[in-house]
Amino acid sequence: MNVRNIMTSPVITAHEDDTLREVAIKMLNHKIGGLPVINDEGEMTGFLSETDFVAKKHKIPFSRNHAPKLFGMWLNKDDVEEMYEEAKVIQIKEVMSKNVVYVSPEDSIEDLINKIMDCNFHRLPVVEDNKPIGMISRRDLLKLLIKK
C-alpha cells in the first residue's frame, strides 16, 4: 500500500496571488487547516497553514532576543486587530512557507509516517511532477484500519 491509496483527492489549492482573506474564506468553507499554493502553471510554490495566521517568535536582528511576528511584521500588542485588518489584502506568497515538505503518491506508508514524525506536521501535500494532486493527513491514516 502507498500514499495514493489513502490520500484525499482532489486537492484544494490557493494561487500565490490570492489574498489572505480569500484563502481564509476558502479554508473555513472547506474546513481544512492548510493547503498547497500554486503558480499559473499549477506547480506548487509553497504551503499555507492555519499556523501562518498566528504570531510566531523570530530572532531580532543583531540581538539574542526574540519577538513575535505576525504576517511578516513585528507584533505590537496594541495593534493586533489592526494588523489582522491590514493583512486581509496581503498576497499569500508573502507569508507562505516556501520550503515545503511533501510526499509522492508512490511513497510507502512507512515513509509517510517517518516524514510526519520527523517534521511533526499534521498534513502534507502529495506532489507529482511538481503539481499537488492530493493531501495526506494524520486523519487519512485511519483509512488503514477500515480498508479490506
Summary of the structure (lengths in Angstrom):
residues: 148
radius of gyration: 17.0
end to end distance: 11.6
largest distance: 57.6
contacts: 407
relative contact order: 0.25
helix: 35%
strand: 30%
